């Protein structure tokens, strides 16, 4: 199974109430169509073989006999099709009638799962026809002379991939306070299917979507919700065929209302298994093992599934920034940063904040956050000491933007050139200034940090760090230079997100602040530690050295947040950035990311305090614990 993807389908074909033959033909056609499209798991609506709205016809033996015969025929029609299929049907067992999901694959009826919670309120009166399992039999049931496992505690498990495990609940089961899917997931089902017939009323689609998303998030599972559509009786209700495919709180695919048809998605069961393993202590009961939940043991039914073709799932290029923009999230992120800094300023009773301003994005964001915190505390932004420290690589543009931004935000500007101090330092340590090696660069960064720390001590202040999450991941900071501060407000904000937050604040503030922030947004990212070119322009461009941040933030998210393996990261990156980066470039920068991420852990092991704003952070006190001498060979080898 390629990278853990399972191609799934929610199918709502055209149907007619009580016309079993018509419905069966359309179900078979839909199964074949979904299989042709590569579906390994296809789900149909509740009672789709005969129709949910049959009413008292459900008590007619003629209808029930026809349904059983149709199930046998549908099963025969799947011979040679290695797709797990669930169809909804009324099934008789031990003199009672049950609302069931029938699992079928490759010509066989594999198992039958009855509905647990039978609604009997409002427009629903299922108890008129159907029994709960506690009132009937459990073990096996005969359908048209074919015996099959029968019960709610059944997991369907692929012979091809032990992570492709499926369990069933039916419509109302999802709405119940203790849904069967809770036990299913704890027992090892990574995918839950729900055969449903939910009538459409105003506002119900939004509620249904929220419910399915939430259930998939709570259970860390894939959730396929297949709803009845046009064709059910409209005597008292209308059905919209609202199909949803969700994964761990995200909607992968969704049908338009009132449009019958097939909806496809690719659920990553490898990712789900990793997520569950990561949170196992809070997710599983102490004594639970796969296929057990409390005192109950599940029946495991094996099935064969065809290998998925080339996966087609797409990922956003900027996972830290929603494709539809940040909206209100920008304000929330900035407020989280601000509140963290507020608490620290109050706790240490700091009179001042001290920030090094470079004319770049990170220091601009740190200054913006600090101004917000000062205003919230009722402090004068003039007590923010913003220091520009031009050195060998500083350009007129970045120095000018630094001073303009400080003035626009009402902070106090200090300009302290460092070239002479660093030159003297070179003499003291016997370094040739023409040798522009790492010592040449880092001496400048450490000089700036020393100046900031001493100013803070002299004024009862706190040095505010400017480095971001992307730089932490790559180790793109001078140890005990810009690596160090007294509180790091940007420490869990990746570079791709920094840009959006600065842009948001530019729009919010307007005027001169907007103009200078816009110019900063259009400036090349650079540490400016090497002299400018002959034209006075930035010569040292960060992304030429360590690689494009849009790629590194993509790698960071899917390595740390999702736990993807290197070859899978490479695969999805090649698809995601097709037309933007070639395969050779992606391979080069991914290897570079792993090398730097492992070799630079020692810098992350002693980072300053800083607030977490998103799902990925690298603080050794919080999210990421890794030995500083761990070896990257295993990860790099898998990319060869």
Secondary structure, 3 states (H helix, E strand, C coil): CHHHEEEEEEEECCCCCCCHHHHHHHHHHHHHHHHHCCCCEEEECCCCCCCHHHHHHHHCHHHHHHHHHHHHHHHHHCCCCCCEEEEEEEEEECCEEEEEEEEEECCEEEEEEECCCCCCCCCCCHHHCCCCHHHCCCEEEEECCEEEEECCCEEEEECCCCCCEEEEEECHHHHCCCCHHHHHHHCCCCEEEEEECCECCCCHHHHHHHHHHHHHHHCCCEEEEEECCCCCCCCCCCECCCCEEEECCEEEEECCCCCCEEEEEEEEHHHHHHHHHHCHHHHCCCCCCCCEECCEECEEEEECCCCCCCCCCCCCCCCCCCCCCCCCHHHHHHHHHHHHHHHHHHHCCCCEEEEECCCCHHHHHHHHHHHHHHHHCCCCHHHEEEEECCCCCCCHHHHHHHHHHHHHHCCEEEECCCHHHHHHHHHHHCCCCCCCCHHHHHHHHHHHHHHHHHHHHHHCEEEEECCCHHHHHHCCCCCCCCCCCCEECCCCCCHHHHHHHHHHHHHHHCHHHHHHHHHHHCCCCCCCCCCCCCCCCCCCCHHHHCCCHHHHHHHHHHHHHCCCCHHHHHHHHHHHCCCCCCHHHHHHHHHHHHHHHHHCHHHHCCCCCCCCCCCCCCCCCCCCCCCCCCCCHHHHHCCC
